Amino acid sequence: MTETGMLFILLAKGFLLGIAVAAPVGPIGTLCINRTIERGFWQGVATGIGGALGDTLFAIAAAAGFAAMQDFLREISLPLKLIGGLLILIIGIQTLKPRPARVAKTGDVASDIARVTLSTFLLTITNPATLFGFVALFAGAGLADTGGTSPFFLVAGVFIGSLSWCFMLCGAVRWMHHKLPDHFTAWISKGSAILLIGFGLVSLALAAKQMWA
């Protein structure tokens, strides 16, 4: 196989891997749904971009070699679970509170999107389990060895796949938001907030179990 063909295959595999990691509804997917309903399409996309950047960072770590990071991750897994769990719990509680609609000024839109992207990226990287998931998927898909080829295209594919899923999810939610009655979308928003609280409590429970073990 030519080098160009190998690079294309790596890009395609990374794309599918990015979708496989992003598609299950977890804290980031739930945030995408909630923010799309509450704040609009681009706020949801900004959330997804932050998650995609976090996934890409984990993909880079997995491609670079997981063994070297394994001991370090074990050492910091407890504070990461505590920080991530508290952040998700706080976001979920704040989301439950009724808030008046706020129309962002033109100059605030870019800064809001940047802030949402950064905060979601930081939230994503507080979950080291995602890295373990990437390593398992890399190994299961036979991607641990790229055959001497640079893993850049594999990592780029992960980002594109994760981001593509984000656009599809936010687009579908936005479409449903316009088609469904207001009270129904309000229940979806509340349901996603409760789900976030549940994710936060589970993370904190796992941290407590690890602390007391």
Accessible surface in RSA format (square Angstrom, percent):
REM  Atomic radii and reference values for relative SASA: ProtOr
REM  Chains: A
REM  Algorithm: Lee & Richards
REM  Probe-radius: 1.40
REM  Slices: 20
REM RES _ NUM      All-atoms   Total-Side   Main-Chain    Non-polar    All polar
REM                ABS   REL    ABS   REL    ABS   REL    ABS   REL    ABS   REL
RES MET A   1   167.86  86.9  76.63  50.7  91.23 217.2  92.25  78.4  75.61 100.2
RES THR A   2    98.16  69.8  88.87  90.1   9.29  22.1  85.04 114.2  13.12  19.8
RES GLU A   3   126.76  72.8 113.56  85.9  13.20  31.4  43.23  83.6  83.53  68.2
RES THR A   4   104.92  74.6 103.12 104.5   1.80   4.3  67.28  90.4  37.64  56.9
RES GLY A   5    22.58  27.8   0.00   N/A  22.58  27.8  21.99  60.3   0.59   1.3
RES MET A   6    68.50  35.5  68.50  45.3   0.00   0.0  58.35  49.6  10.15  13.5
RES LEU A   7    36.50  20.3  36.47  26.1   0.03   0.1  36.50  25.6   0.00   0.0
RES PHE A   8   138.22  69.1 133.95  83.0   4.27  11.1 137.67  83.5   0.55   1.6
RES ILE A   9    56.25  32.0  55.38  41.3   0.87   2.1  56.25  40.5   0.00   0.0
RES LEU A  10     7.07   3.9   7.07   5.1   0.00   0.0   7.07   5.0   0.00   0.0
RES LEU A  11    52.41  29.2  52.41  37.5   0.00   0.0  52.41  36.8   0.00   0.0
RES ALA A  12    40.88  37.6  33.96  52.4   6.92  15.7  40.37  56.9   0.51   1.4
RES LYS A  13    84.40  41.2  80.31  49.3   4.09   9.7  44.50  40.1  39.90  42.5
RES GLY A  14     0.00   0.0   0.00   N/A   0.00   0.0   0.00   0.0   0.00   0.0
RES PHE A  15    66.38  33.2  66.38  41.1   0.00   0.0  66.38  40.2   0.00   0.0
RES LEU A  16   116.50  64.9 111.88  80.0   4.62  11.6 112.48  79.0   4.03  10.8
RES LEU A  17    11.88   6.6   8.40   6.0   3.48   8.8  11.37   8.0   0.51   1.4
RES GLY A  18     0.00   0.0   0.00   N/A   0.00   0.0   0.00   0.0   0.00   0.0
RES ILE A  19    39.22  22.3  39.22  29.2   0.00   0.0  39.22  28.2   0.00   0.0
RES ALA A  20    51.58  47.4  32.57  50.3  19.01  43.2  41.59  58.6   9.99  26.5
RES VAL A  21    36.32  23.9  17.31  15.7  19.01  45.8  22.17  19.3  14.15  38.4
RES ALA A  22    24.03  22.1   9.02  13.9  15.01  34.1  16.11  22.7   7.92  21.0
RES ALA A  23    31.16  28.7  23.21  35.8   7.95  18.1  23.42  33.0   7.74  20.5
RES PRO A  24    89.98  65.6  70.90  64.6  19.08  69.4  82.82  68.4   7.16  44.5
RES VAL A  25    92.12  60.6  66.50  60.2  25.63  61.8  67.36  58.5  24.76  67.2
RES GLY A  26    18.21  22.5   0.00   N/A  18.21  22.5  17.72  48.6   0.49   1.1
RES PRO A  27    34.05  24.8  34.05  31.0   0.00   0.0  34.05  28.1   0.00   0.0
RES ILE A  28    38.88  22.1  38.30  28.5   0.58   1.4  38.30  27.6   0.58   1.6
RES GLY A  29    11.76  14.5   0.00   N/A  11.76  14.5   7.66  21.0   4.10   9.2
RES THR A  30     1.07   0.8   1.07   1.1   0.00   0.0   1.07   1.4   0.00   0.0
RES LEU A  31     2.84   1.6   2.84   2.0   0.00   0.0   2.84   2.0   0.00   0.0
RES CYS A  32     3.99   3.0   3.99   4.5   0.00   0.0   0.00   0.0   3.99   4.3
RES ILE A  33    33.01  18.8  32.74  24.4   0.27   0.6  33.01  23.8   0.00   0.0
RES ASN A  34     4.14   2.9   4.14   4.0   0.00   0.0   0.05   0.1   4.09   4.0
RES ARG A  35    21.50   9.0  21.50  11.0   0.00   0.0   3.10   4.2  18.40  11.2
RES THR A  36     0.00   0.0   0.00   0.0   0.00   0.0   0.00   0.0   0.00   0.0
RES ILE A  37    19.41  11.0   9.30   6.9  10.11  24.4   9.30   6.7  10.11  27.4
RES GLU A  38    81.19  46.6  47.03  35.6  34.16  81.3   5.50  10.6  75.69  61.8
RES ARG A  39   100.41  42.2  67.56  34.4  32.85  78.2  36.69  50.1  63.71  38.6
RES GLY A  40    14.58  18.0   0.00   N/A  14.58  18.0  13.02  35.7   1.56   3.5
RES PHE A  41    48.98  24.5  44.98  27.9   4.00  10.4  44.98  27.3   4.00  11.4
RES TRP A  42   149.50  60.0 147.00  71.2   2.51   5.9 120.71  64.4  28.79  46.7
RES GLN A  43    24.56  13.7  24.16  17.7   0.41   1.0   8.52  18.1  16.04  12.2
RES GLY A  44     0.00   0.0   0.00   N/A   0.00   0.0   0.00   0.0   0.00   0.0
RES VAL A  45     1.31   0.9   1.31   1.2   0.00   0.0   1.31   1.1   0.00   0.0
RES ALA A  46     0.51   0.5   0.00   0.0   0.51   1.2   0.44   0.6   0.07   0.2
RES THR A  47     0.00   0.0   0.00   0.0   0.00   0.0   0.00   0.0   0.00   0.0
RES GLY A  48     4.95   6.1   0.00   N/A   4.95   6.1   2.91   8.0   2.03   4.6
RES ILE A  49    49.23  28.0  49.23  36.7   0.00   0.0  49.23  35.5   0.00   0.0
RES GLY A  50     0.00   0.0   0.00   N/A   0.00   0.0   0.00   0.0   0.00   0.0
RES GLY A  51     4.09   5.0   0.00   N/A   4.09   5.0   4.06  11.1   0.02   0.1
RES ALA A  52     0.57   0.5   0.00   0.0   0.57   1.3   0.00   0.0   0.57   1.5
RES LEU A  53    73.68  41.0  70.46  50.4   3.21   8.1  70.46  49.5   3.21   8.6
RES GLY A  54     0.00   0.0   0.00   N/A   0.00   0.0   0.00   0.0   0.00   0.0
RES ASP A  55    12.19   8.5  12.19  12.1   0.00   0.0   0.03   0.1  12.15  12.1
RES THR A  56    19.93  14.2  19.93  20.2   0.00   0.0  19.93  26.8   0.00   0.0
RES LEU A  57    79.91  44.5  78.33  56.0   1.58   4.0  79.42  55.8   0.49   1.3
RES PHE A  58    14.51   7.3  14.44   8.9   0.07   0.2  14.51   8.8   0.00   0.0
RES ALA A  59     0.00   0.0   0.00   0.0   0.00   0.0   0.00   0.0   0.00   0.0
RES ILE A  60    85.89  48.9  84.93  63.3   0.96   2.3  85.35  61.5   0.54   1.5
RES ALA A  61    14.71  13.5   9.49  14.6   5.22  11.9  14.42  20.3   0.29   0.8
RES ALA A  62    13.19  12.1   0.19   0.3  13.00  29.6   0.19   0.3  13.00  34.4
RES ALA A  63    31.43  28.9   2.93   4.5  28.50  64.8   7.93  11.2  23.50  62.2
RES ALA A  64    88.24  81.1  43.31  66.8  44.94 102.2  54.83  77.2  33.42  88.5
RES GLY A  65    32.75  40.4   0.00   N/A  32.75  40.4  29.06  79.7   3.69   8.3
RES PHE A  66    31.98  16.0  27.09  16.8   4.89  12.7  27.30  16.5   4.68  13.4
RES ALA A  67    84.77  77.9  67.44 104.1  17.33  39.4  68.32  96.2  16.45  43.6
RES ALA A  68    96.20  88.5  56.19  86.7  40.01  91.0  68.77  96.8  27.43  72.7
RES MET A  69    62.06  32.1  60.87  40.3   1.19   2.8  51.55  43.8  10.51  13.9
RES GLN A  70    52.65  29.4  52.65  38.5   0.00   0.0   2.08   4.4  50.57  38.4
RES ASP A  71    97.85  68.5  95.52  95.1   2.33   5.5  30.44  71.6  67.41  67.2
RES PHE A  72   112.43  56.2 108.45  67.2   3.98  10.4 110.88  67.2   1.55   4.4
RES LEU A  73    10.14   5.6   9.59   6.9   0.56   1.4   9.82   6.9   0.32   0.9
RES ARG A  74   135.61  56.9 122.50  62.4  13.11  31.2  56.07  76.6  79.54  48.2
RES GLU A  75   134.13  77.0 104.81  79.3  29.32  69.8  42.48  82.2  91.65  74.8
RES ILE A  76    48.25  27.5  48.06  35.8   0.19   0.5  48.25  34.7   0.00   0.0
RES SER A  77    16.19  13.7  16.19  21.6   0.00   0.0  11.67  24.8   4.52   6.3
RES LEU A  78    42.37  23.6  42.37  30.3   0.00   0.0  42.37  29.8   0.00   0.0
RES PRO A  79    58.53  42.7  57.47  52.4   1.05   3.8  58.53  48.3   0.00   0.0
RES LEU A  80    31.94  17.8  31.92  22.8   0.02   0.1  31.92  22.4   0.02   0.1
RES LYS A  81    59.03  28.8  56.30  34.5   2.72   6.5  30.60  27.5  28.42  30.3
RES LEU A  82    57.71  32.1  57.71  41.3   0.00   0.0  57.71  40.5   0.00   0.0
RES ILE A  83    88.31  50.3  86.42  64.4   1.89   4.5  88.17  63.5   0.14   0.4
RES GLY A  84     4.63   5.7   0.00   N/A   4.63   5.7   4.63  12.7   0.00   0.0
RES GLY A  85     0.00   0.0   0.00   N/A   0.00   0.0   0.00   0.0   0.00   0.0
RES LEU A  86    88.95  49.5  88.95  63.6   0.00   0.0  88.95  62.5   0.00   0.0
RES LEU A  87    70.70  39.4  70.59  50.5   0.11   0.3  70.62  49.6   0.08   0.2
RES ILE A  88    16.03   9.1  15.62  11.6   0.41   1.0  16.03  11.5   0.00   0.0
RES LEU A  89    28.49  15.9  28.49  20.4   0.00   0.0  28.49  20.0   0.00   0.0
RES ILE A  90    84.09  47.9  83.21  62.0   0.88   2.1  84.09  60.6   0.00   0.0
RES ILE A  91    36.68  20.9  36.34  27.1   0.33   0.8  36.49  26.3   0.19   0.5
RES GLY A  92     0.00   0.0   0.00   N/A   0.00   0.0   0.00   0.0   0.00   0.0
RES ILE A  93    78.62  44.7  78.27  58.3   0.36   0.9  78.27  56.4   0.36   1.0
RES GLN A  94    96.79  54.1  96.01  70.2   0.78   1.9  23.15  49.3  73.64  55.9
RES THR A  95    19.89  14.1   8.65   8.8  11.24  26.8   0.95   1.3  18.94  28.6
RES LEU A  96    70.53  39.3  53.12  38.0  17.41  43.8  54.14  38.0  16.39  44.1
RES LYS A  97   120.69  58.9 115.17  70.7   5.52  13.1  67.48  60.7  53.20  56.7
RES PRO A  98   133.07  97.0 103.80  94.6  29.28 106.4 116.00  95.8  17.08 106.1
RES ARG A  99   118.15  49.6  85.68  43.7  32.47  77.3  53.57  73.2  64.57  39.1
RES PRO A 100   124.97  91.1 103.89  94.7  21.09  76.7 115.51  95.4   9.47  58.8
RES ALA A 101   107.11  98.5  65.81 101.6  41.30  94.0  76.37 107.6  30.74  81.4
RES ARG A 102   167.97  70.5 133.86  68.2  34.10  81.2  73.07  99.9  94.89  57.5
RES VAL A 103   140.37  92.4 117.28 106.2  23.09  55.6 120.93 105.1  19.44  52.7
RES ALA A 104    36.43  33.5  18.50  28.6  17.93  40.8  18.63  26.2  17.81  47.2
RES LYS A 105   157.36  76.8 149.81  91.9   7.55  18.0 100.33  90.3  57.03  60.8
RES THR A 106   130.20  92.6 113.53 115.1  16.68  39.7  79.77 107.1  50.44  76.2
RES GLY A 107    66.82  82.4   0.00   N/A  66.82  82.4  42.47 116.5  24.35  54.5
RES ASP A 108    56.15  39.3  56.15  55.9   0.00   0.0   7.68  18.1  48.47  48.3
RES VAL A 109    66.51  43.8  65.65  59.4   0.86   2.1  66.51  57.8   0.00   0.0
RES ALA A 110    73.90  68.0  64.90 100.2   9.00  20.5  69.37  97.7   4.54  12.0
RES SER A 111    64.81  54.8  52.82  70.5  11.99  27.6  51.65 110.0  13.16  18.4
RES ASP A 112    15.40  10.8  15.32  15.2   0.08   0.2   0.36   0.9  15.04  15.0
RES ILE A 113    49.09  27.9  49.09  36.6   0.00   0.0  49.09  35.4   0.00   0.0
RES ALA A 114    61.36  56.4  51.16  79.0  10.20  23.2  57.66  81.2   3.70   9.8
RES ARG A 115   127.38  53.5 120.19  61.3   7.18  17.1  72.28  98.8  55.09  33.4
RES VAL A 116     1.00   0.7   1.00   0.9   0.00   0.0   1.00   0.9   0.00   0.0
RES THR A 117    21.17  15.1  21.17  21.5   0.00   0.0  18.48  24.8   2.69   4.1
RES LEU A 118   105.90  59.0 102.81  73.6   3.09   7.8 105.60  74.2   0.30   0.8
RES SER A 119    48.43  40.9  39.33  52.5   9.10  21.0  41.68  88.7   6.75   9.5
RES THR A 120     1.65   1.2   0.07   0.1   1.58   3.8   1.58   2.1   0.07   0.1
RES PHE A 121    45.57  22.8  45.57  28.2   0.00   0.0  45.57  27.6   0.00   0.0
RES LEU A 122    84.85  47.3  84.47  60.4   0.38   1.0  84.47  59.3   0.38   1.0
RES LEU A 123     8.72   4.9   5.17   3.7   3.55   8.9   5.17   3.6   3.55   9.6
RES THR A 124     8.96   6.4   6.03   6.1   2.94   7.0   8.81  11.8   0.15   0.2
RES ILE A 125    47.63  27.1  40.16  29.9   7.47  18.0  40.16  28.9   7.47  20.3
RES THR A 126    15.96  11.4  13.44  13.6   2.52   6.0  11.26  15.1   4.70   7.1
RES ASN A 127    67.91  46.8  65.88  63.7   2.03   4.9  20.37  49.0  47.54  45.9
RES PRO A 128     8.31   6.1   7.77   7.1   0.54   2.0   8.31   6.9   0.00   0.0
RES ALA A 129    62.79  57.7  52.62  81.2  10.17  23.1  55.74  78.5   7.05  18.7
RES THR A 130    26.27  18.7  17.12  17.4   9.15  21.8  14.71  19.8  11.55  17.5
RES LEU A 131     1.13   0.6   1.13   0.8   0.00   0.0   1.13   0.8   0.00   0.0
RES PHE A 132    81.99  41.0  76.64  47.5   5.35  13.9  77.21  46.8   4.79  13.7
RES GLY A 133    31.35  38.7   0.00   N/A  31.35  38.7  30.68  84.2   0.67   1.5
RES PHE A 134     0.41   0.2   0.00   0.0   0.41   1.1   0.00   0.0   0.41   1.2
RES VAL A 135    35.28  23.2  34.28  31.0   1.00   2.4  34.82  30.3   0.46   1.3
RES ALA A 136    64.84  59.6  49.66  76.6  15.18  34.5  57.75  81.3   7.09  18.8
RES LEU A 137    70.90  39.5  68.46  49.0   2.44   6.1  70.17  49.3   0.72   1.9
RES PHE A 138     5.65   2.8   5.65   3.5   0.00   0.0   5.65   3.4   0.00   0.0
RES ALA A 139    63.96  58.8  44.44  68.6  19.52  44.4  46.34  65.3  17.62  46.7
RES GLY A 140    72.62  89.6   0.00   N/A  72.62  89.6  38.79 106.5  33.82  75.8
RES ALA A 141    54.24  49.9  29.66  45.8  24.58  55.9  42.17  59.4  12.07  32.0
RES GLY A 142    53.58  66.1   0.00   N/A  53.58  66.1  34.40  94.4  19.18  43.0
RES LEU A 143     6.88   3.8   4.27   3.1   2.61   6.6   4.60   3.2   2.28   6.1
RES ALA A 144    84.49  77.7  49.59  76.5  34.90  79.4  54.96  77.4  29.53  78.2
RES ASP A 145   113.77  79.7  95.65  95.2  18.12  42.8  38.81  91.3  74.96  74.8
RES THR A 146    23.94  17.0  16.62  16.9   7.32  17.4  10.96  14.7  12.98  19.6
RES GLY A 147    61.69  76.1   0.00   N/A  61.69  76.1  33.87  93.0  27.82  62.3
RES GLY A 148    83.08 102.4   0.00   N/A  83.08 102.4  43.82 120.3  39.25  87.9
RES THR A 149    25.39  18.1  16.90  17.1   8.49  20.2   9.80  13.2  15.60  23.6
RES SER A 150    66.21  55.9  54.31  72.5  11.90  27.4  45.73  97.4  20.48  28.7
RES PRO A 151    50.43  36.8  50.43  46.0   0.00   0.0  50.43  41.6   0.00   0.0
RES PHE A 152   134.05  67.1 127.70  79.1   6.35  16.5 133.72  81.1   0.33   1.0
RES PHE A 153    70.29  35.2  70.29  43.5   0.00   0.0  70.29  42.6   0.00   0.0
RES LEU A 154     0.15   0.1   0.15   0.1   0.00   0.0   0.15   0.1   0.00   0.0
RES VAL A 155    15.91  10.5  15.91  14.4   0.00   0.0  15.91  13.8   0.00   0.0
RES ALA A 156    25.70  23.6  18.24  28.1   7.46  17.0  25.30  35.6   0.40   1.1
RES GLY A 157     0.05   0.1   0.00   N/A   0.05   0.1   0.05   0.1   0.00   0.0
RES VAL A 158     0.00   0.0   0.00   0.0   0.00   0.0   0.00   0.0   0.00   0.0
RES PHE A 159    55.88  28.0  55.88  34.6   0.00   0.0  55.88  33.9   0.00   0.0
RES ILE A 160    79.54  45.3  78.17  58.2   1.38   3.3  79.21  57.0   0.33   0.9
RES GLY A 161     0.00   0.0   0.00   N/A   0.00   0.0   0.00   0.0   0.00   0.0
RES SER A 162     5.16   4.4   3.54   4.7   1.61   3.7   0.00   0.0   5.16   7.2
RES LEU A 163    36.39  20.3  36.39  26.0   0.00   0.0  36.39  25.6   0.00   0.0
RES SER A 164    34.46  29.1  28.09  37.5   6.37  14.7  17.83  38.0  16.63  23.3
RES TRP A 165    72.99  29.3  72.99  35.3   0.00   0.0  71.01  37.9   1.98   3.2
RES CYS A 166     5.89   4.5   4.02   4.5   1.87   4.4   5.89  14.9   0.00   0.0
RES PHE A 167    77.12  38.6  72.14  44.7   4.97  12.9  72.73  44.1   4.39  12.6
RES MET A 168   102.95  53.3  90.21  59.7  12.74  30.3  57.52  48.9  45.43  60.2
RES LEU A 169    33.87  18.9  29.80  21.3   4.07  10.2  33.70  23.7   0.17   0.5
RES CYS A 170     0.73   0.5   0.00   0.0   0.73   1.7   0.73   1.8   0.00   0.0
RES GLY A 171    28.01  34.5   0.00   N/A  28.01  34.5  23.22  63.7   4.79  10.7
RES ALA A 172    51.88  47.7  43.19  66.7   8.69  19.8  50.08  70.5   1.80   4.8
RES VAL A 173    14.78   9.7  13.84  12.5   0.94   2.3  14.36  12.5   0.42   1.2
RES ARG A 174    72.52  30.4  72.52  37.0   0.00   0.0  17.86  24.4  54.66  33.1
RES TRP A 175   155.96  62.6 150.41  72.8   5.55  13.0 138.89  74.1  17.07  27.7
RES MET A 176    77.16  40.0  76.99  51.0   0.17   0.4  50.15  42.6  27.01  35.8
RES HIS A 177    45.41  24.8  39.27  27.3   6.15  15.7  17.54  18.1  27.87  32.4
RES HIS A 178   127.66  69.8  95.58  66.4  32.08  82.1  68.21  70.3  59.45  69.2
RES LYS A 179   134.68  65.7 102.60  63.0  32.07  76.4  47.50  42.8  87.18  92.9
RES LEU A 180    54.14  30.1  46.88  33.5   7.25  18.2  47.42  33.3   6.71  18.1
RES PRO A 181    71.00  51.7  58.39  53.2  12.61  45.9  70.65  58.3   0.35   2.2
RES ASP A 182   118.72  83.2 110.47 109.9   8.25  19.5  37.66  88.6  81.06  80.8
RES HIS A 183   121.25  66.3 113.39  78.8   7.87  20.1  81.51  84.0  39.75  46.2
RES PHE A 184    94.25  47.2  94.12  58.3   0.13   0.3  94.20  57.1   0.06   0.2
RES THR A 185     5.81   4.1   5.80   5.9   0.01   0.0   1.43   1.9   4.38   6.6
RES ALA A 186    46.23  42.5  38.69  59.7   7.54  17.1  45.60  64.2   0.63   1.7
RES TRP A 187   171.04  68.6 165.90  80.3   5.14  12.1 140.58  75.0  30.46  49.4
RES ILE A 188    51.37  29.2  43.54  32.4   7.84  18.9  50.02  36.0   1.36   3.7
RES SER A 189     5.21   4.4   5.14   6.9   0.08   0.2   2.81   6.0   2.41   3.4
RES LYS A 190   102.26  49.9 100.74  61.8   1.52   3.6  51.73  46.6  50.52  53.8
RES GLY A 191    35.93  44.3   0.00   N/A  35.93  44.3  29.86  81.9   6.07  13.6
RES SER A 192     9.50   8.0   4.84   6.5   4.66  10.7   7.58  16.1   1.92   2.7
RES ALA A 193     0.10   0.1   0.10   0.1   0.00   0.0   0.10   0.1   0.00   0.0
RES ILE A 194   105.95  60.3 103.60  77.2   2.34   5.6 103.60  74.6   2.34   6.4
RES LEU A 195    81.18  45.2  78.11  55.9   3.07   7.7  80.87  56.8   0.31   0.8
RES LEU A 196     0.49   0.3   0.49   0.4   0.00   0.0   0.49   0.3   0.00   0.0
RES ILE A 197    30.71  17.5  30.71  22.9   0.00   0.0  30.71  22.1   0.00   0.0
RES GLY A 198    28.84  35.6   0.00   N/A  28.84  35.6  28.50  78.2   0.34   0.8
RES PHE A 199    55.66  27.8  50.50  31.3   5.16  13.4  50.99  30.9   4.67  13.4
RES GLY A 200     0.00   0.0   0.00   N/A   0.00   0.0   0.00   0.0   0.00   0.0
RES LEU A 201    95.46  53.2  91.58  65.5   3.88   9.8  91.86  64.5   3.60   9.7
RES VAL A 202    88.77  58.4  86.75  78.5   2.02   4.9  88.73  77.1   0.04   0.1
RES SER A 203    21.60  18.2  19.61  26.2   1.99   4.6  13.46  28.7   8.14  11.4
RES LEU A 204    35.98  20.0  33.06  23.7   2.93   7.4  33.28  23.4   2.70   7.3
RES ALA A 205    60.93  56.0  47.96  74.0  12.97  29.5  56.01  78.9   4.92  13.0
RES LEU A 206    88.90  49.5  86.40  61.8   2.50   6.3  86.63  60.8   2.27   6.1
RES ALA A 207     0.00   0.0   0.00   0.0   0.00   0.0   0.00   0.0   0.00   0.0
RES ALA A 208    26.52  24.4  25.39  39.2   1.13   2.6  26.45  37.2   0.08   0.2
RES LYS A 209   150.15  73.2 142.78  87.6   7.37  17.6  92.24  83.0  57.90  61.7
RES GLN A 210    64.24  35.9  47.83  35.0  16.41  39.1  32.95  70.1  31.29  23.7
RES MET A 211    97.65  50.6  72.68  48.1  24.97  59.5  46.70  39.7  50.95  67.5
RES TRP A 212   203.20  81.5 169.96  82.3  33.23  78.0 155.57  83.0  47.62  77.3
RES ALA A 213   115.72 106.4  44.37  68.5  71.36 162.3  83.58 117.7  32.15  85.2
END  Absolute sums over single chains surface
CHAIN  1 A    11637.0       9622.4       2014.7       8660.8       2976.3
END  Absolute sums over all chains
TOTAL         11637.0       9622.4       2014.7       8660.8       2976.3
